Amino acid sequence: MTISDQGKWQRVWIIGASSGMGARLAELFARAGAEVIVSARSADKLEVLSRSHESMVALPLDVQNGEAVAEAINQLASNDQLPDLTVYCAAVYEPGGVEALSYHEAARHMQVNYLGAVGVIAGLFPRLKQQGRGGIAIVSSLTSYCGLPMAAHYGPTKAALASLCETLKPEFDAAGLVLHLINPGFVKTPLTARNSFPMPFLMSDEAAAQRMFDGLRKKAFEIAFPFPMALALRLLRALPYSLYFRLMRRLIS
Ligand SMILES: NC(=O)c1ccc[n+]([C@@H]2O[C@H](COP(=O)([O-])OP(=O)(O)OC[C@H]3O[C@@H](n4cnc5c(N)ncnc54)[C@H](OP(=O)(O)O)[C@@H]3O)[C@@H](O)[C@H]2O)c1
């Protein structure tokens, strides 16, 4: 498989597939005829999901355990089941600002949202390079464009993922491999269920997964949606700080 026919991913590994966008994306790939490996901590939910699709298998995994991530990749490689495409969807999110800020929560967010992805990329890249084909997609967020109120633990992890992907993309290109950065806006999933603030342009998990699935069939590095939200945050990022913080201040009062 080459970049030009990447729309035909045959074996897809979705990490963070027990609910929300990851679960819906797994269903889309299974319906499209791909073999799908689904991972997350909740083995019971993965079992239910995989039971309804013949081409889906569950591989329970806690991405906070770096050794378990490396072992899962070794296991896939030695069973000749290395995925063509891996989508990293795993994340945790505790809303909160400075008064909620804690070292423990920040470390947990970094471990799941960022370091888990690092482990996956580090484990897969040499193997994909050796076989000369394959791709990795990292789910970040439009939150990564700029610091937003009430995302003190979560926002920095997503900005770190964006920076990591921008850093690695030229090396993926040089190796003939695909790297996507996926930046969704607000999506109705268990992750956002506890948000008490209005979520503009809120999408369903099915609609968001469809946007991801369509984007993963194309070559573009970034898959960002919905467009109005992505544009608004890009414009916000371009503002001088004085104006930017005046607007942000309004959001917290
Ligand atoms: N919803 C939004 O508005 C939104 C917006 C932008 C970006 N995103 C991103 O989209 C991705 C999917 O999120 P979602 O909204 O669909 O939320 P979700 O339904 O809560 O999905 C998060 C997934 O991560 C898994 N996970 C959490 N901790 C894990 C761990 N230690 N090891 C392995 N898996 C773990 C969860 O499964 P277990 O609990 O079973 O482990 C679950 O499958 C995330 O990266 C999120 O940051 C979401």
The ligand as a MOL file (V3000), in Angstrom:
LIG
                    3D

  0  0  0     0  0            999 V3000
M  V30 BEGIN CTAB
M  V30 COUNTS 48 52 0 0 0
M  V30 BEGIN ATOM
M  V30 1 N -15.4520 15.1430 22.2490 0
M  V30 2 C -14.8860 16.2530 21.8280 0
M  V30 3 O -15.5010 17.3460 21.7960 0
M  V30 4 C -13.4600 16.2370 21.3290 0
M  V30 5 C -12.9730 17.3910 20.7050 0
M  V30 6 C -11.6680 17.3890 20.2220 0
M  V30 7 C -10.8930 16.2570 20.3510 0
M  V30 8 N -11.3880 15.1440 20.9800 0 CHG=1
M  V30 9 C -10.5140 13.9890 21.0610 0
M  V30 10 O -11.1300 12.9040 20.3820 0
M  V30 11 C -10.6110 11.6680 20.9210 0
M  V30 12 C -11.7740 10.7380 21.2410 0
M  V30 13 O -12.5000 11.3210 22.3300 0
M  V30 14 P -14.0660 11.1830 22.5120 0
M  V30 15 O -14.6090 12.5460 22.5830 0
M  V30 16 O -14.6200 10.2190 21.5460 0 CHG=-1
M  V30 17 O -14.1190 10.6640 24.0150 0
M  V30 18 P -14.3820 9.2640 24.7270 0
M  V30 19 O -15.6300 8.6410 24.2170 0
M  V30 20 O -14.2580 9.5310 26.1840 0
M  V30 21 O -13.1420 8.3650 24.2220 0
M  V30 22 C -11.9070 8.3600 24.8600 0
M  V30 23 C -11.3140 6.9830 24.6600 0
M  V30 24 O -10.0230 6.9690 25.2970 0
M  V30 25 C -9.9240 5.7550 26.0140 0
M  V30 26 N -8.9460 5.8660 27.0920 0
M  V30 27 C -8.9490 6.7150 28.1400 0
M  V30 28 N -7.9230 6.4360 28.9520 0
M  V30 29 C -7.2520 5.3950 28.3940 0
M  V30 30 C -6.1130 4.6470 28.7710 0
M  V30 31 N -5.4220 4.9080 29.8920 0
M  V30 32 N -5.7040 3.6310 27.9650 0
M  V30 33 C -6.3940 3.3450 26.8250 0
M  V30 34 N -7.4740 4.0150 26.4200 0
M  V30 35 C -7.8990 5.0310 27.1980 0
M  V30 36 C -11.3340 5.5110 26.5320 0
M  V30 37 O -11.5520 4.1520 26.8540 0
M  V30 38 P -11.4050 3.4930 28.3030 0
M  V30 39 O -11.9550 4.4570 29.2940 0
M  V30 40 O -12.2000 2.2410 28.1360 0
M  V30 41 O -9.9650 3.2130 28.4850 0
M  V30 42 C -12.1490 5.8840 25.3040 0
M  V30 43 O -12.2310 4.7720 24.4320 0
M  V30 44 C -9.7890 12.0700 22.1430 0
M  V30 45 O -8.4300 12.1500 21.7660 0
M  V30 46 C -10.2930 13.4640 22.4670 0
M  V30 47 O -9.3450 14.2360 23.1540 0
M  V30 48 C -12.6540 15.1120 21.4730 0
M  V30 END ATOM
M  V30 BEGIN BOND
M  V30 1 1 1 2
M  V30 2 2 2 3
M  V30 3 1 2 4
M  V30 4 1 4 5
M  V30 5 2 4 48
M  V30 6 2 5 6
M  V30 7 1 6 7
M  V30 8 2 7 8
M  V30 9 1 8 9
M  V30 10 1 8 48
M  V30 11 1 9 10
M  V30 12 1 9 46
M  V30 13 1 10 11
M  V30 14 1 11 12
M  V30 15 1 11 44
M  V30 16 1 12 13
M  V30 17 1 13 14
M  V30 18 2 14 15
M  V30 19 1 14 16
M  V30 20 1 14 17
M  V30 21 1 17 18
M  V30 22 2 18 19
M  V30 23 1 18 20
M  V30 24 1 18 21
M  V30 25 1 21 22
M  V30 26 1 22 23
M  V30 27 1 23 24
M  V30 28 1 23 42
M  V30 29 1 24 25
M  V30 30 1 25 26
M  V30 31 1 25 36
M  V30 32 1 26 27
M  V30 33 1 26 35
M  V30 34 2 27 28
M  V30 35 1 28 29
M  V30 36 1 29 30
M  V30 37 2 29 35
M  V30 38 1 30 31
M  V30 39 2 30 32
M  V30 40 1 32 33
M  V30 41 2 33 34
M  V30 42 1 34 35
M  V30 43 1 36 37
M  V30 44 1 36 42
M  V30 45 1 37 38
M  V30 46 2 38 39
M  V30 47 1 38 40
M  V30 48 1 38 41
M  V30 49 1 42 43
M  V30 50 1 44 45
M  V30 51 1 44 46
M  V30 52 1 46 47
M  V30 END BOND
M  V30 END CTAB
M  END
